[in-house]
Amino acid sequence: MRRLTRVPAQSLLTSLDWERISEFQPISLKRANQQVPLSCLAPVSKERHALLQTIKPRQHGLSRLTIDTTTQTRQNYIAVKREKVIARMETVDQNRRPTAVFHIGLHKTGTSALQKNFFIEENGFKPFPRKEVIKLFVDKSSIEELNDNESKRVKEFAEAATASNLTAVFSHERLSGYPLSGGYDRLSIWNRIAALDIDIKIVLVVREQRSWIYSAWKQMITDGGAVSLNEFLYPKKMANVRFPPIREDYLNYALLASALYKIFGRENVCILPWEMIRKDGSNFYSRLQKFTDANKIDQSEPDPKGSLSQSVNIGQSILSIIILRYGHKFLFKTQTSLCGILDRDRSRIEMHLYRIFAKLTRFSNRLSLFKKDRRNHKVAIEKAVKQKYAKSNEVAAELIGINLANFGYVCPNNSGK
């Protein structure tokens, strides 16, 4: 005598695509609460195909099916259940939200190299215009959010990228704040990103603090600043903080990692040291590739040309930095230096004069002067930093899962040399 097993019809039939289940023919179906065997689920003939498609369990009062659990029937039943799982997976895949990668800096961590050599369409990415990144996420008041049109613009861009089998990328170092203002608007920027109706992945590259300070200070001068290295290292205390000052915590990577994990979730944040690009470029490339699902990259040979370690922006010489700093301080007024006579952003004539001035300074890059100043600068930075970031670097290493001491970062048990 055959053993009978009662299975809810609704879980078997109503959750499936009827076109798929119509490939099978239930031989014996009766109303609920009766145990009637089904010999097997046999293939449906063409004549019965149209009739079977009209079966609706609730219409015919079929709340349960009784299935003959012989070996053949069990195999067919498993096949139907497998189809059900596949159908659900396809439904989830169709309804999934698009994913976007936000590459947020820091400044002076190879951002331009990543934009030029990694976040490109050949690797499966679709970059969002940089100027629009600033307009949408940075150029707002601290409590201002994206309006409906702006949110729609971002979502449609991400959806279009997904439809083209690409991943949308929003890359700009300004998304991590600006060094001269201490990164005061970081949190408001990140909250705007987190409020988007898409899945977010955050990529952040950090750099050893002493190396970063010297490179960033020179970049601030190139951008129009006039602060001296001492002013950059020892910012003045402000009683009422009417203007955002330079802050040491800008380079506290433990606080940075904790804040990002809290807002976006640890699994959605990837933090990598810039030094890994030069010391272990393949590891850096493969980690970034795995996190961003860059499926168009040949995994057997990550970063074959070493493109990420190639400098895109050539740094200024010490003589150029000196000329630019005094030019910004006494001659040209900029966004970060308001003491000049001529406003480079006010008229075309003044902008043209500034461009001539900037081009003239580039000739000084050929002169290997002021090497002693360079050595003195590094000594001053070493004296100012000391063990200031040692504890936070140790905590950050635990948070991101990378031993930063191996890449020259100052930690409690080493000098970072």
N, C-alpha and C positions, 0 to 999 in steps of 0.2 A: 504494500500500500504506500502511496506517495505521501511524503510529508508536505504540508501546506504552510506557507508563510504569508501573513497579511501585511501589506505595505500600503501606506496612505497614497491614494491616487493623486492628490493635489501636489504632494512633494515631488512625484515622479513626472506628471504630465504638465501641470499648469505653469511650472517654472521653466519649461523647455520651449525651444522654438518648435512649433508644430510641424514646420517643414522638415526638420531633422527627425523627429520622432515618427513621422509618417513613413519613414523607410522601414519600419517594423510593423508586423501585423499581430495584434493580440487575438488569439484564437477564441478565447472564451471570456466575456465580460458580463457581469450581472450587477444588480444593485448592491448597495452596501449591506453589511451585516450578514452576508451569505458567503460561505466558503466554496468557491468554484475554481477549479484548477485552470491554469493557463498552460497548455502543453509546451509552448515556447513562444518566443517573439520571432516569428518567421518573416522573411522579406515579403513586402506587399506587392501584389501584382498591379499592373497598370490600371486594370479595371476597378480595383478596390481603392486606388490611391486617392481619387477625389472624394470618395465616401469617407475614408478614414480622417481626412483633413477637417471634416465637419464635426468630429467628435469633440465635445466640450464636457468635461467631467461633471461640473455643477449642473449643466443643462440636463444631463441624463441621470442625475442622481448618484453619480459614482464618487463617493467620498473615499472609498477604499478599493484596492485591487487585491486579489488573491493570486499569488504567483506560485506555480509549480517549481519547487527548488531542486529539480534534477540538475545534473552537471551542465547540460546544454543551456537550460533556462538561466542558471546562475551566471554563466558566462555572458549571455545576452543582457542580463540585468546589469552586470558590471559595465558592459559597453555603453548602455544607456546612461548610467550614472556618470561615466567618464565624459560623455557628450554634454551632460548637464554642467559639469565643472568647467569644461572648455567654453561653453556658452556664457557662463558667469564671468570668466576671465576676460572674454572679449568685450562684454558689456562694461566691465570696470575699466578696460583699456580705452574704450571709446569715451568714457565720461571723466577720465583723469584730467586734472588741471595741468596746464603747461608749466614747465620749469624754466627758471631764469637764473643765470649765474651772475652774482654781483662781485666784481673784483674791486676792492675798496682801498687798495694801496698796500702799505704806507708810501709816502713820498720817498724817493731815492732808494727804491727796492726793485729796480728793473721793471717798472710798470710799462714803460714804452716797449721794451723788448718782448714782454708777454703779449702786449697788444699787437705787435707786428709779426711775431713768430709763433704764437700759440693760439690765441683767441681769434682765429681766422676761419674762413668758410671751408678751407681745405681740411681742417681738423674737425669739422662738424659744428661750427659756431656761427652765429649771426650777430655781429657787433651793433649795438645801439649807438647813434651819433653822440659824440662826447659833449658837444655844446648843449644838447637837449638833456643830458644827464644832469648838468649843472642847473639848468633851468627848472627841471622837475623836482630835484631832491635837495638842492643846496640854496638856491636863490629865493629863500622864503624866510618869513619871520619864524621865531623859535616855536610858536604854537600853531603855525599854519600847516595844514595837511594838503594832500593832493586833492584837487576837485574831481568831479565825476569824469569830465572829459580827459583829464590827465591820466587818471587810473585806467580809463578805457583805452587810451593810447598805448600804455605799457602792456596791458593784457592782450590787446590785438596784435601787438608786435611779437609777443611771446607765442601766441597761438599760431601766427603765420610762420614763425620759425619752426615750431613743432610740426606743423603740417608739411613742411619741407624737409623733415627729418634732420633738423638742426636745433641747436640750443641757443636761446637768446642770451647775450652777454652785455652787461652794463658795467663798463670799466672806466674808472676814474679815481685817481689817488685822493682827490678832494672829498670823497665819500667817507674818509676817515678823519676829517677835520683838517685844519691848517696849522702848521707848527707855530707861526708867529702869534697866533691867537689861542694857543694852548688846546686846540681841538674842542673848543667850547660848545660847538653845535653837533658833535658826534651823535649824541643820543637822539636829538630831534631828526637827524638824517636817517638813522637806523630805524626809528619808529615809522617813518614814512615808507621805508622799504618793507618793513614787516606787515604793514597794513594792506599791502597789495593782495589781490585775490588770485595769486599764483603761488606755486611752490618755489621757495627761495633757497639758493645755495650761496654761501659767503666764502670768498677766497681772500685771505689776508696774508701778505708777506711782510715779515719784520726783519730788522737788521740790528746788529750789535750796536749798543748805544753810542760808544765813543766814535766808531766809524760813521754812524748815522749823523751825529751832531756836526761833524766837520763837513760832510757832504751836503747836509741840509742847510747849514749856515751859508755856504757858498751859493747854493741854489736860491736862497732867500734874497741874496744880493743881486743875483742875475734877474730875479723876478721884479726887482724894483725897490728892495729894502735898503736900509742904510744903517742897520744895527751893527755894532762892533761885535767881535767874538766874545768879549767879556760881558757885554750886555745880553748876548744870547745865552751865555753860561750862567750868569748871575742876574736874572731879571729883577727889576725894582718892585718892591712891595707897594701895593696900592691900597689906600684906606677904604675907598668906596668902590673900587674896581669899576670905574666908568668905561674902561676899554679892556677887552679880554687880553690878559698878559700871556707871556710864554710860561708854560707850566712843566715842572719836572715829570709829573704823572702822565704826560703825553707819551712817554716811553716806558711806562709801567705795563709790561706785556701781560702780567698776571691779571691786573684789573681789566685790561682790554679783552682778554680771552673770556673772563668770567662774564662780562657784560654781553658779549656776543652770544655766548652759550645760553644765557638767560633769555635773550630776546628771540633767537632763532632756533635754539636747540643744538646740543653738542654735535649730533649727527649731521647737521646742515652747515657746519662751519669747518673750514680747513685752514689752519695756520701753519705756515712754513717759514723757515729762516732763509733769508736771502743768500747767506754764505753757502747753503747747500747747492745752489746753482753752480758755483765755481768748484766746490770740493767734491760733490757727488751729484753731478748734473742729471744722470740717468735716474737716480732715486727721486730727485725733485720732480722730474718730468713724469715719471710713472705714477707718483702719488697724486699729482695734479690731474693726470689723465684719468685715473680711477675714480677720483672724487667727482669730476665733472662729467663722467660718462662720455668721454671723447672717443666714440667708437670708430671714428674714421682714421685713427692713428695706428700705424703698424706697431703693435705691442712688442714685437720681437726686437725692435731697434728704436727705443725711445730717444728723441732728440739726437738723431744721427749726426747732424752737422754742428752740434753744440751751439745752436742759434740763441738759446736763452742766456748764455754767458757772454755774448757779444754786446758791448756797450753801444746804445743807440744815440744817447745824448753825450757829447764830448764836454768834459768839465772845463771850467775856466782856470787859467793860471792865477797865481797869487797876485801878480801885477795887474791883471785884468780885474780881479776882485777889488783891489784897492782903488783903481780908477773909477769903477762903477759905483762903489760905495760913496765916495766923495762927490761923484757926479749927482747921485740921487739925494745926497744930503744938502748940497748947496745950489745945484743948478736945475735939476728936473724934479718936479713934483709927481709922485706916483701914489697908488692906492695904499702902499705900506710906508711911504715916506712923504710927509706933508710939508716939508721945510723948503723945498726947491722954489725957484722963481718961475720957471716955465712948467706948465701943466701938459705932460705928454699926451693925455687923453682928452684935452679940451679942443684943440684945433688941429687941422691937417699939417699946418706949418710946423707947429711944435712937435707933433708926432714924427714928421719927417726929420727934423733936427735930432730928435732922440735916436732914430734909426741910424743916422750917420754917426752919432756918438757911439752907439753900441757896436757898429761895424769897425770903428777905429780901435776899440778895445780888443778886438779879436786878433789884431796884429801883434799885440803884446803876448799872446800865447806862445809865439815863436821864441820869445826871450826867456831864457832860463835864469831869471833874476829872483831875488828874494827867497832863495832856498832856505836861508836861515829863519825867515819868518814862518815858513811851513813847519820847520822843526819846533819852533817856539809855540806855534798854535797847538800842535799835538801834545806837547808837554803841558800846556795850560788845560787842555781837555782832560788829560789823564789826572791832573791834580784836582779838577773840579768834580769828576765823576767818582773816582776811587771805588769804594764798595757800595755806592748809592743804590745800585740796581741789583746787587748780588742776591738778596733774598727773593725779590720779585721774579728774577730770572729762574731761580730754583723752582718756585711755585709754577711759573709758566711752563717750564720743561715738563713737569708732571701733568699739567692740564692738556698740553698738546701732544704729549707722548713722544717727544724728541729730546735727546740729551743736548741741550744748548751749549754746555761746557765744551763739547767736542768741536764746536764751531767758533770758539773764541769768546763766548759770552762770559762775563764776570759772574761767578757763583761763589757761595761761601767757602768751598773747598779748593778753589783755584783762582788765579789772578786774571784768567781770561786771555793769557798771552799765547 
